[in-house]
């Protein structure tokens, strides 16, 4: 039940963040197109592209990070993981230990 609620909340949150990023980019585009000087406009376009890449990659990173956190199996502590990975000593059959 917790996974279902967490995944539903994650989807809603990622959609909201993506829509907010799109609104920010549209507003920045309107601001950039209003700049008269070609040199300033070129710099603003580059800055807007970098902003768009950062915002949209950030939302994708957040979505994948939360999905992995929700659906991954819980980790064991380090000592248990080390004990499980160590090979067990060889014991021949019928060889009594004294």
N, C-alpha and C positions, 0 to 999 in steps of 0.2 A: 504494500500500500504506500509505503514511504517513497519507493522508487517511482511509482506512478505519479504521485503528487509532485515529486522533485522534477521529473521529466516534463510534466505539464507546466510547472512554474518556469522551468528553463526555456521552454519554447515561447511562452508569453514574453519573458524578459528579453530574449534574443530578438524577437520580432519588434518589440518596442524600441530597443536600442538601434536596430537597423533602420527603422522608420525615422528615429531622431537623427541619425547620421545622414540620411537622405535629405531631411529638411534643412540641416545645417549646410549641406553641400549645395542645395538649390539656392539658399539665401546667399551663400558665398559667391555662387555663379552670377546671381543678379548684381551683387556688389562689384564683382570683377568686370562685368561687361559695361558697367557705368563709368569706368575709368577712362579718361580721355587720352592720356599720354601712352603711346605705344610701348615705351620701355617699361613704364610702371605696370601696364596691363600684362606684359609678358612675364614679369616677375610675379605678379599676382596669380597668373594662370599656373605657373610652376608651383607656387605655394599651395594653390587650391588642389592641384593634382596630388601633391604630397599629403595634404590633409585628408583627401578622399581615400588614398591608399591606407593611411594610418587608421582612419576610422573604420573602414570596412574590413581590413585585416584584423583589427582589434575585435570586432564583433564575431568574426569567424573563429578567432583564437578562443574567445570566451565560450562560444557554443561548443567547440570540440573539447575544451578543457572541462567544462561542466559535465558533458556527456561521459567523458572518461571517468570522472570522479563519481558519477552516479552509478554507472554500470560495471565498473571494475570490481573484481573480487577483493575483499579485505586482505591486507598484507599481514603476514605473520611477523613476529619480532625477529631480530637479526640472529639471535642464538638458535632459535628453532630452525631457521632457514639454513644456517651453517651445519647444524647437526644432521639435517635431512640430506644435505649434499655430500657429506663425508662418506666414503666407502666403508662398509662394515668389514671388520677383519675376517680373513678366510679361516674357516674351521672345517677340517676334513670330517667326513661322516665316520662315526665309530672311533674317533680319536678322543679319549676322555681327557678332560682338563683336570689337572691335579692342583 
